[in-house]
Amino acid sequence: MTARDTGMASVQKAFALLDVVAGNPRGATAKDISAELGMPLPSVYRLLRTLVASEHVVHLRDQRRYGLGYKLHALDASLHQQVATPATVRRAVGELHASADAAAYFAVHRGDAIVVAHVVDSPRRPRITPMDFGFTDAAHATAFGKILLSRLDEHEVADYLGRHGMRPLTDRTLSTPEDLGRELGRVRAEGIAVEREEFVPGASCLAAPVVDAAGRTLGSVAVSLPPADFEQRHRSIAPVLRDAADRVGRALRAAEGCPAGSATG
């Protein structure tokens, strides 16, 4: 094994360790991490010392546990800046939330991931848990994910599924590439995507594409509702959603012509 291979393995282990620490609200002990990752304790302690020194992990000595470090806050702030949603887009998503009386979402394709960039909800119409800023999971089971996948060709979709898989989340989740391919064909034909309790039980979604002047997809807007409300209202919400997608597209095109940062306040 080369030094480069060893270094890459260490980086992967460090990220896996951070995932374990982040997975428990109270943090994790070294023994917890060792058991979760199947990693010898000496290796766990060696990585922990490195991460504590870099401030990505903090040692909670009185609890004999390790928690996330404060350096990660700066990373989170930088991520929000890099996936910044212009203020005009945020307003349009907020207006969609109000006019559709539903939780509203804006998602984009960033790198090889489909990511939620902005959410507007309320106590009456809460967002789907855990669908918050930065959510990148289960595009095959979400309406906005289907919209963005439908804009890829067959080989690109296969590559995406090869990287991300098609994890079954409910008994309604599409389970094969063939099923998803047929669904994406319907999305392309109709210009709208529907998801009925495929991601989580108790929530259904509707999504529309956000396009530029040339017809290229820039993102997707979506709404979610309890299934009973969804069945009663999704047909009347569809034109409201399409109008919001058009307004978001115009806002994004306008923002591209602004100086950097001027449209994100």
Steps between C-alpha positions, in 0.01 A plus 500: 500500500636842405523799732227661291272199550569504874426872517172459312394218733573722800289782354211259439526369856506854638179588313339174615596588857343845465179337376485284813560798730235703312249214517446532876378828657728432798805414290676165528761323711811351343354155569176599320700607197713187509194275513311691232788504251666172593819697556764415765495737797861617447407607146189678629701692760763593242235646269325673790822671605545631146142623474507661846820682404336628181187604699269281293429294816491609865587275795226524764722381782243512779269276293780285357351560158588678177277756328511697179751784504438865433702500178207319340284810554727690261466221245121516533503878453720461190264239358207740540700764314595264218142373458364851548142552385435854372261706709260526206486120478445469876209744471349303213522176699344678797215619279452144374474380860231760568300464179509117497453474878772235502864459598707623203846395380764610250755241387794509259747260340840575657795284397369145490238563770144631498484736797229697681610863490205670673186401694207706626250345739285581804356323805182441299691369197830355628776378270564130461756374750798492426457709184688817592775712344777274373284186474639286217341157548253286305446693177319194361237537775441876495304714257774761455752218458292348221482837325878539502566135409256531209729765349785246475541249220477124556873454558520794740209363702670157513822665619309692767326187626831315499642760737193559718292183471124459530451433869140390576353744751133400505296228334424754224860588414592422139728198532661443158671716236235382253216628722683829549569528127130471421419757769758744363346459154165610644666796672661611173167470316291680762757753626409428861595231753280333759611301804243326718655382829807363322746685724321484836152381601265791564633743238448542125671749269462681170791663313562704184819591314669838516648576156707772336419687179649217294288238675786357707401386847643714780320331787160394628232639728278265698227490762408234755170422671337222701362239256131583555556872435723415207236286328240774539719792397792391277319582174422854615853542639667394173449836318610689812816286507571557130458876548742491794752303291476766229555780753798318655649450154467871420651588840798271439560646155488851644736401785756368251530852363564655844840552663600208722312503830266786411195277465558276800429737786 
